[in-house]
Amino acid sequence: MADVEQMDLFVYLQEKENQAASISASIPAPVMIPHHKVCFRFLKRLGATLAWFWIITHNLFGLACWVNVYTVTRGFGGTEAGGWYYLKYECVKSRQVGFWEAEILRIQWLQQYTLSHTWGNLRAKTGGQEVVVRIEPRRAASRINLPPRYTEYADQAIPYVIIQGSH
């Protein structure tokens, strides 16, 4: 017959408690986030929500509009009608504002961007770039991505002859 070792149940439980205590001592305590950081996160989310609410409300009631800054360059439209060019609008900057502050921002940006982004002459052979600042109902409403068709743009087209004739 094999010998069976008899264990004291209380000693065994004491050993298990000691093992559990040593394991829990090696696990770091949870990091508590300071109260001011929790408040800051809450205020940041609240501010973002209020900004979103402001934009939606102003759009719904027509109180907001977009002020868009465009650089205007010349693009070649095609060879129809002896060759023609169109004005290509590319949005550089855009901001949504209330209608009461749109005109002031338009004038400020026109002065600022005219100095830094204007060069040459669009109707001259060498070309150039102009700046236009518009108040519009949506962001970058006048941007032109693809060349227009001559039939739609004929009244605004710049004939090739005019550009070749200017110095």
C-alpha positions as CSV (number, residue, x, y, z in Angstrom):
1,M,0.0,0.0,0.0
2,A,1.1,3.5,-0.8
3,D,1.6,6.0,1.9
4,V,-0.8,8.9,1.7
5,E,0.4,12.1,3.1
6,Q,-2.0,13.9,5.3
7,M,-2.3,17.7,5.0
8,D,-3.6,20.2,7.4
9,L,-6.3,22.2,5.6
10,F,-5.6,25.4,7.5
11,V,-1.9,25.3,6.6
12,Y,-2.8,24.7,2.9
13,L,-5.2,27.7,2.9
14,Q,-2.6,29.9,4.6
15,E,0.0,29.0,1.8
16,K,-2.6,29.9,-0.9
17,E,-3.3,33.2,0.8
18,N,0.4,34.0,0.9
19,Q,0.8,33.1,-2.8
20,A,-2.2,35.4,-3.7
21,A,-0.7,38.2,-1.7
22,S,2.6,38.0,-3.5
23,I,1.0,37.9,-6.9
24,S,-1.2,41.0,-6.1
25,A,1.8,42.8,-4.8
26,S,3.5,42.5,-8.2
27,I,0.4,43.9,-10.1
28,P,0.5,47.7,-10.2
29,A,-2.3,49.7,-8.7
30,P,-4.7,51.3,-11.2
31,V,-3.7,54.8,-12.3
32,M,-6.2,57.4,-11.2
33,I,-6.8,60.2,-13.6
34,P,-6.7,63.5,-11.8
35,H,-10.0,65.3,-11.4
36,H,-8.9,68.4,-13.4
37,K,-8.0,66.2,-16.5
38,V,-11.5,64.6,-16.4
39,C,-13.0,68.1,-16.3
40,F,-10.8,69.3,-19.1
41,R,-11.8,66.4,-21.4
42,F,-15.5,67.0,-20.6
43,L,-15.2,70.7,-21.4
44,K,-13.3,69.9,-24.6
45,R,-16.1,67.6,-25.8
46,L,-18.7,70.1,-24.7
47,G,-17.0,72.8,-26.7
48,A,-16.8,70.6,-29.8
49,T,-20.5,69.7,-29.5
50,L,-21.5,73.4,-29.1
51,A,-19.4,74.3,-32.2
52,W,-21.1,71.6,-34.2
53,F,-24.5,72.8,-32.9
54,W,-23.6,76.4,-33.9
55,I,-22.7,75.4,-37.4
56,I,-25.8,73.3,-37.9
57,T,-28.1,76.0,-36.5
58,H,-26.7,78.8,-38.6
59,N,-26.8,76.7,-41.7
60,L,-30.5,75.8,-41.1
61,F,-31.6,79.3,-40.6
62,G,-29.3,81.0,-43.2
63,L,-27.3,82.9,-40.7
64,A,-23.9,81.5,-41.8
65,C,-22.1,81.8,-45.1
66,W,-18.7,80.8,-46.5
67,V,-15.9,83.3,-47.3
68,N,-13.7,81.6,-50.0
69,V,-10.4,82.8,-51.3
70,Y,-9.6,81.7,-54.9
71,T,-6.5,82.0,-57.0
72,V,-7.5,82.6,-60.6
73,T,-5.3,81.3,-63.4
74,R,-5.8,80.7,-67.1
75,G,-6.5,77.2,-68.4
76,F,-6.6,76.1,-72.1
77,G,-10.2,75.2,-73.0
78,G,-9.6,73.7,-76.4
79,T,-9.2,74.3,-80.1
80,E,-12.9,75.1,-80.8
81,A,-13.5,78.5,-82.3
82,G,-9.8,79.0,-83.0
83,G,-8.6,78.2,-79.5
84,W,-9.9,79.6,-76.2
85,Y,-8.9,79.9,-72.6
86,Y,-11.0,79.9,-69.4
87,L,-10.5,81.2,-65.9
88,K,-9.6,78.4,-63.5
89,Y,-10.6,79.0,-59.9
90,E,-8.8,77.1,-57.1
91,C,-9.9,77.5,-53.5
92,V,-6.9,78.5,-51.3
93,K,-8.7,79.2,-48.0
94,S,-12.3,78.9,-46.8
95,R,-14.1,79.8,-43.5
96,Q,-17.7,79.6,-42.4
97,V,-18.8,82.8,-40.6
98,G,-21.9,84.6,-39.7
99,F,-23.4,86.8,-42.4
100,W,-22.7,89.9,-40.2
101,E,-18.9,89.4,-40.3
102,A,-18.5,88.0,-43.8
103,E,-17.9,91.3,-45.6
104,I,-15.2,92.4,-43.1
105,L,-13.4,89.1,-43.5
106,R,-13.7,89.3,-47.3
107,I,-12.0,92.7,-47.4
108,Q,-9.2,91.6,-45.0
109,W,-8.5,88.4,-47.0
110,L,-8.6,90.3,-50.3
111,Q,-5.9,92.7,-49.1
112,Q,-3.8,90.0,-47.6
113,Y,-3.9,87.5,-50.5
114,T,-3.7,90.1,-53.2
115,L,-0.2,91.1,-51.9
116,S,1.0,87.5,-51.6
117,H,-0.7,85.6,-54.4
118,T,-1.1,88.0,-57.4
119,W,1.4,88.1,-60.2
120,G,1.5,88.8,-64.0
121,N,-1.5,89.4,-66.2
122,L,-4.1,86.8,-67.1
123,R,-4.8,88.3,-70.5
124,A,-1.1,88.6,-71.4
125,K,0.9,86.0,-73.3
126,T,3.0,85.3,-70.3
127,G,0.0,84.6,-68.1
128,G,-0.4,85.4,-64.4
129,Q,-2.5,84.8,-61.3
130,E,-5.2,86.9,-59.6
131,V,-7.0,86.6,-56.3
132,V,-10.8,86.7,-55.9
133,V,-12.5,86.5,-52.5
134,R,-16.2,85.6,-52.6
135,I,-19.0,85.2,-50.0
136,E,-20.9,82.1,-51.0
137,P,-23.5,79.7,-49.6
138,R,-21.2,76.7,-49.5
139,R,-17.5,75.9,-49.2
140,A,-15.5,76.4,-52.5
141,A,-18.6,76.9,-54.6
142,S,-16.8,78.4,-57.5
143,R,-13.9,75.9,-57.7
144,I,-13.4,74.5,-61.2
145,N,-12.0,71.0,-61.4
146,L,-12.6,70.2,-65.0
147,P,-12.4,72.4,-68.1
148,P,-15.9,73.7,-69.0
149,R,-17.4,73.0,-72.4
150,Y,-17.1,75.8,-74.9
151,T,-20.9,76.0,-75.6
152,E,-21.5,76.7,-71.9
153,Y,-18.5,79.1,-71.4
154,A,-18.4,80.9,-74.8
155,D,-19.5,84.3,-73.4
156,Q,-16.7,84.3,-70.8
157,A,-14.0,82.6,-72.9
158,I,-10.8,84.5,-73.7
159,P,-9.9,84.0,-77.4
160,Y,-6.5,82.7,-78.3
161,V,-6.0,85.7,-80.7
162,I,-6.3,88.2,-77.8
163,I,-3.6,86.4,-75.8
164,Q,-1.2,86.1,-78.7
165,G,-1.7,89.8,-79.6
166,S,-0.9,91.2,-76.1
167,H,2.6,91.7,-74.9
